[in-house]
């Protein structure tokens, strides 16, 4: 039985670090295990220009614990007023690695997102020209579309038309949650990949609702039926280079999660690598864990793999993780997979 596995140091291709006291409190939970992360730009106000991205990057690096080696990979928040030339200059300098598209109202701090996709056509064409990836929160927000169908409808009504209209646009479908998403990625010959979160490999919608509402399992996109969770696990553990880890680890203080209108997001940064080792071992795919966490993402983003390594060790006793991370903004509950974890970073 395998008791130890050494991987190239992993990357997180979808991460929320927030800002201020929250950033200070939760950044060490990522920088402990991960070498790099694509940083989400949905702050208040959002990161919409190269200057915004530089200032935010500086704040992240200032909050980094001494001795940790971590590189924030910055993104811009796409709006209907995004300047294509500012975007191109930020990309050419190496400051930004992607642009994030939020349909307006789709998730936390997305009210400034895109409503009329025709108004961003020029930006998308510039991105296709320079090879800059577009990271898409893949849900429609139409009130007549059931929340569990938002991803499938987005693929048909938004994503496919955008890709047809913008040849060469490199797209990342972020945090896919359905078999529809898996199948769509596999149907593309090029220029399409997807991230999969830790928590969507573990929970389905029953975990949120059965036996009482579990606010710390509520996320957007919301977890779907079991058949979709199993499709995600098969894709993640397959070794297919089009799928890679993006945790979408999203901290909210408990007071805002355990609320009459609770915030969406699961905070998984602390124990992601332990959970993933458990999942991949359970599915007989430990030999493909490195592909998912450390190799596939850099290949799609055209970046080198990390030089360092991370060793995971399986012990005889469960790993004890803190139930909460105390931050200056308030306590943040760590995602509980619902079973003991025996793998830990050495």
Secondary structure, DSSP 4 states (H G I P E B T S, - for coil): ---EEEEEPPEEEEE---SHHHHHHHHHHHHTT-SEEEEP---SS---SHHHHHHHHHHHHHHSPTT---EEEEEEE--TT--HHHHHHHHHTTSEEEEEEEBTTSSTT-TTSBS-GGGGHHHHHHHHHHT-EEEEE-----TTS-GGGHHHHHIIIIIHHHHHHSTT--EEEET--SHHHHHHHHH-SSSEEEEE-SGGGT--HHHHHTTS--GGG--SSPP--HHHHHHHHHHHHT--TTEEE---B----HHHHSSTTPPP----TTTHHHHHHHHHHHTT-GGGHHIIIIIHHHHHHT-PPPSSEEEEEE-SS-----SEEEETTEEEEPP--SS---EEE-
